[in-house]
Amino acid sequence: MPFGSNTTIAEIAKLLASGEETSQSVCAQFLETARRENPRISAFLRLDESKVMRLAEESDARRKKAAALGPYDGIPVAMKDNLCVEGETCTCASRILDGFVSPYDATVVRRLKAAGMIPFGRANMDEFAMGSSCENSAYMKTANPWNTGRVPGGSSGGSAASVAASMAPAALGSDTGGSIRQPAAFCGVVGLKPSYGTVSRYGLVAFASSLDQIGPITNSVMDSAILLDIIKGRDPMDCSSLQLPPANFADMLGKCSSIEGIRVGIPSECLSCEGLDEAIRRNFDGSVALFKKLGATVREISLPHWKYSVSVYYVIATAEASANLARFDGIRYGLRQKSEKLSEIYTRTRGAGFGEEVKRRILLGTFVLSSGYYDAYYLSAQKTRALIKRDYEAAFRDCDVILTPVTPTPAFAFNSKSSPLQMYLSDIFTISVNLAGNCAVSVPSGLSPEGLPLGVQITADYLKEDVLLRSAHVFEMNRGTGRFVPGMKE
C-alpha cells in the first residue's frame, strides 16, 4: 500500500524515526492528495499549505538536533472547524462567524502542538455541529469518499471524509449526539467518543455543553488510543475536565491480543427499532458472532428508557444551544448587519448569519426553556436523562461492553431525508451514550451490498476507556477485511 493511502499515525511515526520519511515529505504527500481529492470531496474549508510546510520544516529541524517533541512530532492532524487554532479562521461552517480568526489554541490543539503534531486545515461540518449529514454547512456540502452521491455523515463529516480519502492520517471532531461515531461509520474509519470530562472542551465552540466531547477520527483503534493519550487529562480552563490516573492506552493495546471472557451486552430494544436496514442487521449479527468466536460471552440486556433518547436529546441539546448561541449577536465578532437600533442589529445579524437548522434548534430550545413550558419539557427531559444513565449503570453490572449498530442505515443520498425528524433518527443508536456520559467507539465492520462501509458501536462504562479500546482493538485485528479503503470489496 503506497504511503498516504489510509496510512496510520503509528506507521508514519516509525518512518519518521527510521529516517525513511521527514515531516516535510509526509506533509507534502498529504497536501498533494488534498489538492487532488478535495475538489471532489470538499472535506476542507481551508488548508494553509505554506503554514503546514513551515511547521513541518521546524519539526525536521528538531529531529535533526535529536530534540523531537515525541514520537509523533511532525505528523499532521485535520481540525474540525469548531476547534480554535491560534491565527486560523474558526467559523463553525457558519456565515455568522465568517472571517473570524481565533486568538488562541483550544487545549486539545495546544496538547497536540506540545507533542509536535501539526494542525492540518479546517474540516467542513454541519453549521455549529447541528446535523447528521454535513449538508448544513453554510459553505459547501462534503461528499462521502466511497460514493460522492452519498453523505459522509455529520456533524464531523469533513473530518471523517478527510481521513477516509487519505487527505490526512487523522482528525479531531466533536461528538454531541454521535457526531464523531456516525460519520466514522459512514466513511469506514474509526471514531472515538471519550467519556465526558476525559478531554477538555476549552476552545471548542459550544453546541450543548453537557453533551459535547472532543475525540479522534483515525484509520485504526491504535491511532485513536495514541491521540487520546495526548489530548486527555485535567485542564484548569475547563471545570468539567477530570484529573485522571496515569494511563497509556497505546502501550496497553500493544500488549493486548485477547478479549477472552469479556462480557458483551446486546440491548433488546435497539434491534427491534423501526427502520433498521437489513444490511446493518446482518452485519451486526456477524460482529456478534466474531465476539463469540474471540471468547467473549454474549448476553441480552435491557435499556428500558433507551426509546426516549432522541426526544430527551432534542430538548436538552436545543435548550443548551439556545443559551450558548446567544453570544453571537453581531457586536463582539463575526458578521454584523447595520442598523441604528441595537435590537435590529441583533435580529438582522442572527437572521442573516444563522442557517435554517440552527434557527430551528434555537427556537425549539428557547421554547422548552420558556415560562410555562420549562417543567413540562426541559425538567421532564432531565429526569428522563437520569433514568437513561441509571439504565446504563445497571447494564454494566452484568456486562463489560455493550454492542449495537452505529446507524440504522448505510450512508444515505444527499437530500433524501424529507423532514428534520427523519434526519434526527439517524443518530438513534449514538445519542443515549452522550446523555449518559459514557465512552463509545465506532469501528468499521463490513460493507453493504452497494459497497458502502458499515460500522459497529462498542460502548463501555464511564471512564472505562481501557476496556473499550481493548475490545475494539481485538475486534479490529480479527475482523478479516483488512484496512477499509474506498472502492474495496469484501
C-alpha positions as CSV (number, residue, x, y, z in Angstrom):
1,M,0.0,0.0,0.0
2,P,1.6,3.3,-1.0
3,F,2.3,5.9,1.6
4,G,-0.7,8.2,2.1
5,S,-3.3,5.5,1.3
6,N,-5.0,5.2,4.7
7,T,-1.6,5.2,6.4
8,T,-1.8,5.2,10.2
9,I,-0.1,7.6,12.7
10,A,1.8,4.6,14.2
11,E,3.2,3.7,10.7
12,I,4.2,7.3,10.0
13,A,5.9,7.5,13.4
14,K,8.1,4.5,12.5
15,L,9.0,6.0,9.1
16,L,10.0,9.3,10.8
17,A,12.0,7.6,13.5
18,S,13.9,5.5,10.9
19,G,14.6,8.5,8.7
20,E,12.8,7.0,5.7
21,E,10.5,10.0,5.7
22,T,10.7,13.5,7.0
23,S,7.8,15.6,8.3
24,Q,8.1,17.7,5.1
25,S,7.8,14.7,2.9
26,V,4.9,13.4,4.9
27,C,3.0,16.7,4.8
28,A,3.8,17.2,1.2
29,Q,2.2,13.9,0.3
30,F,-0.9,14.6,2.2
31,L,-1.1,18.1,0.7
32,E,-0.8,16.6,-2.7
33,T,-3.6,14.2,-2.0
34,A,-5.7,17.0,-0.7
35,R,-5.1,19.1,-3.8
36,R,-6.3,16.2,-5.9
37,E,-9.2,14.9,-3.8
38,N,-10.6,18.0,-2.1
39,P,-12.2,19.5,-5.2
40,R,-14.2,16.2,-5.4
41,I,-14.9,15.6,-1.7
42,S,-14.9,19.1,-0.2
43,A,-13.7,17.9,3.1
44,F,-11.6,21.1,3.9
45,L,-13.0,24.6,4.1
46,R,-9.4,26.0,4.2
47,L,-5.9,24.5,4.1
48,D,-2.9,26.8,4.6
49,E,-0.2,24.8,2.7
50,S,2.6,27.2,3.4
51,K,2.0,27.2,7.2
52,V,1.8,23.4,7.2
53,M,5.2,23.1,5.4
54,R,6.8,25.7,7.7
55,L,5.7,23.7,10.8
56,A,7.0,20.5,9.1
57,E,10.3,22.2,8.5
58,E,10.5,23.2,12.2
59,S,9.8,19.6,13.1
60,D,12.5,18.2,10.9
61,A,15.0,20.7,12.4
62,R,14.1,19.4,15.9
63,R,14.6,15.8,14.8
64,K,18.0,16.7,13.2
65,K,19.1,18.0,16.6
66,A,17.7,14.9,18.4
67,A,15.2,17.2,20.1
68,A,11.9,15.9,18.8
69,L,8.9,16.6,21.0
70,G,7.9,13.0,20.9
71,P,7.5,10.0,18.5
72,Y,4.6,11.8,16.7
73,D,6.4,15.1,16.1
74,G,5.7,16.3,12.6
75,I,2.5,14.3,11.9
76,P,-0.4,16.3,10.6
77,V,-3.9,16.1,12.1
78,A,-7.0,17.7,10.5
79,M,-9.2,20.0,12.6
80,K,-12.9,20.3,12.7
81,D,-13.9,24.0,12.1
82,N,-15.3,24.4,15.6
83,L,-11.9,23.9,17.3
84,C,-9.9,27.1,17.8
85,V,-6.4,27.2,16.3
86,E,-4.5,30.4,17.0
87,G,-4.2,32.5,13.9
88,E,-6.6,30.5,11.9
89,T,-10.2,31.1,11.0
90,C,-12.8,29.3,13.0
91,T,-16.3,29.7,11.5
92,C,-18.1,26.5,12.7
93,A,-19.2,26.4,9.0
94,S,-21.5,29.4,9.7
95,R,-21.9,32.8,8.0
96,I,-22.2,34.5,11.3
97,L,-18.5,33.7,12.0
98,D,-17.3,34.4,8.5
99,G,-13.7,35.6,8.7
100,F,-13.3,35.2,12.5
101,V,-9.7,34.4,13.4
102,S,-9.1,32.6,16.7
103,P,-6.7,34.5,19.1
104,Y,-5.8,31.3,21.0
105,D,-5.5,27.5,20.8
106,A,-8.0,25.0,22.1
107,T,-6.5,22.9,24.9
108,V,-6.5,19.8,22.6
109,V,-4.7,21.8,19.9
110,R,-2.2,23.1,22.4
111,R,-1.5,19.5,23.6
112,L,-1.1,18.2,20.0
113,K,1.3,21.0,19.3
114,A,3.3,20.2,22.5
115,A,3.7,16.7,21.0
116,G,4.9,18.3,17.8
117,M,1.8,17.4,15.8
118,I,0.7,19.8,13.0
119,P,-2.8,21.3,12.8
120,F,-3.8,20.5,9.2
121,G,-6.6,22.6,7.7
122,R,-10.2,23.4,8.7
123,A,-12.5,20.5,8.1
124,N,-16.1,21.2,7.0
125,M,-19.0,20.4,9.3
126,D,-22.7,20.9,9.8
127,E,-23.2,24.5,11.0
128,F,-22.4,24.8,14.7
129,A,-22.3,20.9,14.7
130,M,-26.1,20.7,14.1
131,G,-26.7,18.0,11.7
132,S,-26.1,14.4,10.7
133,S,-25.1,14.7,7.1
134,C,-22.7,17.7,6.5
135,E,-25.5,19.2,4.4
136,N,-26.0,22.1,6.8
137,S,-22.7,23.8,6.2
138,A,-23.1,27.4,5.0
139,Y,-20.2,27.0,2.6
140,M,-20.3,23.6,0.9
141,K,-21.5,20.0,1.1
142,T,-18.9,17.4,1.9
143,A,-19.2,14.2,-0.1
144,N,-18.6,10.6,1.0
145,P,-15.3,9.4,-0.5
146,W,-16.8,5.9,-1.0
147,N,-19.7,7.3,-3.2
148,T,-19.8,11.1,-3.8
149,G,-23.6,10.9,-4.2
150,R,-23.9,9.9,-0.5
151,V,-23.4,12.0,2.6
152,P,-20.3,11.5,4.8
153,G,-22.4,11.8,8.0
154,G,-22.2,14.7,10.5
155,S,-21.6,16.9,12.0
156,S,-17.9,15.9,11.8
157,G,-18.3,14.9,8.1
158,G,-15.3,16.9,6.9
159,S,-13.0,15.3,9.5
160,A,-14.2,11.8,8.7
161,A,-14.0,12.3,4.9
162,S,-10.5,13.8,5.1
163,V,-9.2,10.6,6.8
164,A,-11.2,8.2,4.6
165,A,-9.9,9.9,1.4
166,S,-6.3,9.9,2.7
167,M,-6.1,13.7,2.8
168,A,-5.0,13.4,6.5
169,P,-3.8,10.5,8.6
170,A,-6.2,11.5,11.4
171,A,-8.5,14.2,12.5
172,L,-10.2,15.7,15.6
173,G,-14.0,16.0,15.7
174,S,-16.6,16.8,18.3
175,D,-19.5,14.5,19.4
176,T,-22.7,15.9,20.9
177,G,-25.0,13.0,20.0
178,G,-23.0,10.9,17.6
179,S,-21.1,13.4,15.5
180,I,-17.8,11.5,15.6
181,R,-19.1,7.9,15.5
182,Q,-21.8,8.3,12.8
183,P,-19.6,9.9,10.1
184,A,-16.8,7.5,11.0
185,A,-19.2,4.6,10.3
186,F,-20.4,6.2,7.1
187,C,-16.8,6.7,5.9
188,G,-15.2,3.5,7.0
189,V,-12.9,4.9,9.7
190,V,-12.6,4.7,13.5
191,G,-14.4,7.3,15.6
192,L,-13.9,7.6,19.4
193,K,-16.1,9.5,21.8
194,P,-14.3,9.6,25.2
195,S,-16.2,9.7,28.5
196,Y,-17.5,13.1,29.3
197,G,-14.8,15.1,31.1
198,T,-11.9,13.0,29.8
199,V,-10.9,15.6,27.3
200,S,-11.0,19.4,27.9
201,R,-13.6,21.3,25.9
202,Y,-11.8,24.6,26.2
203,G,-11.5,26.1,22.8
204,L,-14.4,24.1,21.4
205,V,-17.2,26.3,20.2
206,A,-20.0,25.0,22.3
207,F,-23.2,23.5,21.0
208,A,-24.6,21.7,24.1
209,S,-22.1,21.9,26.9
210,S,-23.3,18.9,29.0
211,L,-23.1,16.7,25.9
212,D,-20.2,17.9,23.8
213,Q,-16.9,15.9,23.8
214,I,-13.9,16.1,21.5
215,G,-12.4,12.9,20.1
216,P,-10.3,11.4,17.4
217,I,-11.2,10.1,13.9
218,T,-8.5,7.7,12.7
219,N,-7.6,4.8,10.5
220,S,-7.1,2.4,13.4
221,V,-8.1,1.9,17.0
222,M,-4.4,2.1,17.9
223,D,-4.3,5.6,16.4
224,S,-7.3,6.7,18.4
225,A,-5.6,5.5,21.6
226,I,-2.4,7.4,20.6
227,L,-4.4,10.7,20.1
228,L,-6.4,10.1,23.3
229,D,-3.2,9.7,25.3
230,I,-2.1,13.1,24.0
231,I,-5.3,15.1,24.5
232,K,-6.8,13.7,27.6
233,G,-6.5,15.0,31.2
234,R,-7.3,17.8,33.6
235,D,-7.4,21.3,32.3
236,P,-7.8,24.3,34.7
237,M,-9.6,26.2,31.8
238,D,-12.4,23.6,31.8
239,C,-14.0,22.9,35.2
240,S,-15.7,19.8,33.8
241,S,-12.4,18.1,32.9
242,L,-11.1,15.4,35.1
243,Q,-7.9,14.6,36.9
244,L,-7.3,11.1,35.5
245,P,-5.0,8.3,36.8
246,P,-1.9,7.8,34.6
247,A,-2.7,5.5,31.7
248,N,-1.1,4.9,28.4
249,F,-3.7,3.3,26.2
250,A,-1.5,2.9,23.2
251,D,1.1,0.9,25.2
252,M,-1.8,-1.2,26.6
253,L,-3.1,-2.0,23.1
254,G,0.4,-3.0,22.0
255,K,0.4,-5.8,24.6
256,C,-3.3,-6.8,24.1
257,S,-4.3,-9.8,21.9
258,S,-7.3,-11.3,23.6
259,I,-10.8,-10.4,24.9
260,E,-11.4,-13.9,26.2
261,G,-14.1,-13.8,28.9
262,I,-15.2,-10.3,28.3
263,R,-19.0,-9.9,28.8
264,V,-20.9,-8.3,25.8
265,G,-24.4,-7.0,26.3
266,I,-26.9,-6.7,23.4
267,P,-29.8,-4.4,24.2
268,S,-33.0,-6.0,23.1
269,E,-34.6,-2.5,22.5
270,C,-32.0,-1.5,19.9
271,L,-32.5,-4.3,17.4
272,S,-36.3,-4.0,17.5
273,C,-36.3,-0.4,16.5
274,E,-38.1,0.7,13.3
275,G,-36.1,1.5,10.1
276,L,-33.2,-0.8,10.8
277,D,-31.7,-1.7,7.4
278,E,-31.3,-5.4,6.6
279,A,-27.6,-5.0,5.7
280,I,-27.0,-3.3,9.0
281,R,-28.8,-6.2,10.8
282,R,-26.8,-8.9,9.0
283,N,-23.5,-7.1,9.6
284,F,-24.3,-6.7,13.3
285,D,-25.1,-10.4,13.6
286,G,-21.7,-11.1,12.1
287,S,-20.0,-8.8,14.5
288,V,-21.7,-10.6,17.5
289,A,-20.6,-13.9,16.1
290,L,-17.0,-12.7,15.9
291,F,-17.1,-11.5,19.5
292,K,-18.3,-15.0,20.5
293,K,-15.5,-16.6,18.4
294,L,-13.0,-14.4,20.2
295,G,-14.1,-15.9,23.5
296,A,-16.5,-13.2,24.7
297,T,-19.7,-14.2,26.5
298,V,-22.7,-12.5,24.9
299,R,-26.0,-11.9,26.7
300,E,-29.2,-9.9,26.1
301,I,-29.6,-6.9,28.3
302,S,-32.3,-4.2,28.6
303,L,-32.1,-0.4,28.4
304,P,-35.8,0.3,29.3
305,H,-35.6,4.1,28.7
306,W,-33.4,4.0,25.6
307,K,-36.5,4.6,23.4
308,Y,-36.8,8.1,24.8
309,S,-33.2,9.1,23.9
310,V,-33.9,11.1,20.8
311,S,-36.8,13.0,22.4
312,V,-34.7,13.8,25.5
313,Y,-31.7,14.8,23.5
314,Y,-33.6,17.3,21.3
315,V,-35.0,19.0,24.3
316,I,-31.7,19.2,26.3
317,A,-29.4,19.9,23.4
318,T,-31.6,22.6,21.8
319,A,-32.1,24.3,25.2
320,E,-28.3,24.4,25.8
321,A,-27.7,25.6,22.2
322,S,-30.2,28.5,22.6
323,A,-28.2,29.7,25.6
324,N,-24.7,29.0,24.1
325,L,-25.5,30.7,20.7
326,A,-26.9,33.8,22.3
327,R,-23.3,35.2,22.3
328,F,-23.4,35.5,18.5
329,D,-25.1,38.9,18.3
330,G,-23.1,40.9,15.8
331,I,-21.4,43.0,18.5
332,R,-18.1,41.4,19.5
333,Y,-17.0,39.4,16.5
334,G,-18.1,37.9,13.2
335,L,-20.9,39.1,11.0
336,R,-22.7,42.4,11.8
337,Q,-25.8,43.8,10.0
338,K,-26.0,47.6,10.2
339,S,-28.9,49.4,11.9
340,E,-29.4,52.5,14.0
341,K,-31.3,50.3,16.6
342,L,-29.3,47.9,18.7
343,S,-32.2,45.4,18.8
344,E,-32.3,45.4,15.0
345,I,-28.5,44.7,14.8
346,Y,-29.2,41.6,16.9
347,T,-32.2,40.3,14.9
348,R,-30.8,41.2,11.4
349,T,-27.4,39.7,12.2
350,R,-28.8,36.4,13.6
351,G,-31.4,36.2,10.8
352,A,-28.7,36.6,8.1
353,G,-25.9,34.7,9.8
354,F,-27.6,31.5,11.1
355,G,-28.8,28.8,8.7
356,E,-32.2,27.2,8.8
357,E,-31.3,24.2,11.0
358,V,-29.6,26.4,13.6
359,K,-32.6,28.7,13.7
360,R,-34.9,25.7,14.2
361,R,-32.9,24.4,17.1
362,I,-32.6,27.9,18.8
363,L,-36.3,28.4,18.5
364,L,-37.0,24.9,19.9
365,G,-34.5,25.4,22.7
366,T,-35.9,28.8,23.7
367,F,-39.5,27.4,23.7
368,V,-38.6,24.5,26.0
369,L,-36.9,26.9,28.5
370,S,-39.7,29.4,28.4
371,S,-42.0,30.2,31.3
372,G,-44.9,27.7,31.4
373,Y,-43.1,25.1,29.4
374,Y,-39.9,24.6,31.4
375,D,-41.3,21.9,33.7
376,A,-43.3,20.1,31.0
377,Y,-40.3,19.8,28.7
378,Y,-36.9,20.6,30.0
379,L,-37.3,19.4,33.5
380,S,-39.0,16.2,32.3
381,A,-36.2,15.6,29.9
382,Q,-33.6,16.0,32.6
383,K,-35.4,13.5,34.8
384,T,-35.6,11.0,31.9
385,R,-31.9,11.6,31.2
386,A,-31.2,10.4,34.8
387,L,-33.2,7.3,34.1
388,I,-31.2,6.6,30.9
389,K,-28.0,7.0,32.8
390,R,-29.3,4.7,35.5
391,D,-30.2,2.0,32.9
392,Y,-26.6,2.0,31.7
393,E,-25.3,1.7,35.2
394,A,-27.5,-1.3,35.8
395,A,-26.5,-2.8,32.5
396,F,-22.8,-2.5,33.2
397,R,-23.2,-4.5,36.4
398,D,-23.9,-7.5,34.1
399,C,-21.6,-6.8,31.1
400,D,-18.3,-5.1,30.3
401,V,-19.3,-3.6,26.9
402,I,-22.5,-3.0,25.0
403,L,-22.7,-3.8,21.3
404,T,-25.1,-2.0,18.9
405,P,-25.1,-0.8,15.3
406,V,-23.8,2.8,14.9
407,T,-26.5,3.9,12.4
408,P,-29.8,2.4,11.2
409,T,-28.8,2.6,7.6
410,P,-25.6,2.9,5.5
411,A,-24.7,6.4,4.2
412,F,-27.8,7.9,2.6
413,A,-28.1,10.0,-0.6
414,F,-28.0,13.8,-0.5
415,N,-31.4,15.5,0.0
416,S,-33.0,12.1,0.8
417,K,-34.4,13.0,4.2
418,S,-37.8,14.6,3.8
419,S,-38.1,16.0,7.3
420,P,-35.9,17.1,10.2
421,L,-37.3,14.2,12.3
422,Q,-36.1,11.7,9.7
423,M,-32.6,13.2,9.9
424,Y,-32.6,13.2,13.7
425,L,-33.3,9.5,13.8
426,S,-30.0,8.9,12.0
427,D,-28.4,9.2,15.5
428,I,-30.8,6.9,17.3
429,F,-28.0,4.5,18.4
430,T,-25.5,7.1,19.4
431,I,-27.4,9.7,21.3
432,S,-28.0,7.8,24.6
433,V,-24.2,7.4,25.1
434,N,-23.9,11.2,25.3
435,L,-26.8,11.5,27.6
436,A,-25.2,9.0,30.0
437,G,-21.6,10.4,29.6
438,N,-20.1,7.0,28.7
439,C,-17.4,6.3,26.2
440,A,-18.0,4.6,22.8
441,V,-16.2,3.9,19.6
442,S,-17.3,3.2,16.0
443,V,-15.2,0.5,14.3
444,P,-15.6,-0.5,10.6
445,S,-17.1,-3.9,10.4
446,G,-18.1,-4.7,6.8
447,L,-19.6,-3.4,3.6
448,S,-23.2,-3.1,2.4
449,P,-24.3,-4.8,-0.9
450,E,-23.8,-1.4,-2.6
451,G,-20.1,-1.3,-1.3
452,L,-20.7,1.3,1.4
453,P,-18.9,0.9,4.8
454,L,-20.8,-0.3,7.9
455,G,-19.7,0.1,11.5
456,V,-20.4,-1.4,14.9
457,Q,-20.6,0.6,18.0
458,I,-18.9,-0.6,21.2
459,T,-19.9,1.2,24.4
460,A,-18.2,0.9,27.8
461,D,-19.0,2.3,31.2
462,Y,-17.9,5.8,32.3
463,L,-14.1,6.1,32.4
464,K,-13.6,2.6,31.2
465,E,-11.7,3.6,28.0
466,D,-9.2,0.7,28.7
467,V,-11.9,-1.9,28.3
468,L,-13.5,-0.1,25.4
469,L,-10.2,0.3,23.4
470,R,-9.1,-3.3,24.2
471,S,-12.4,-4.7,22.9
472,A,-12.3,-2.5,19.8
473,H,-8.7,-3.3,19.0
474,V,-9.0,-7.0,19.2
475,F,-12.2,-6.9,17.1
476,E,-10.5,-4.8,14.5
477,M,-7.5,-7.1,14.4
478,N,-9.7,-10.2,13.7
479,R,-12.5,-8.8,11.5
480,G,-10.8,-10.2,8.4
481,T,-11.4,-7.4,6.0
482,G,-8.1,-5.6,6.2
483,R,-8.0,-1.8,6.2
484,F,-11.0,0.0,4.8
485,V,-10.2,1.9,1.6
486,P,-12.8,3.5,-0.6
487,G,-13.6,1.2,-3.6
488,M,-12.6,-2.0,-1.8
489,K,-14.8,-5.1,-2.0
490,E,-15.2,-7.8,0.7
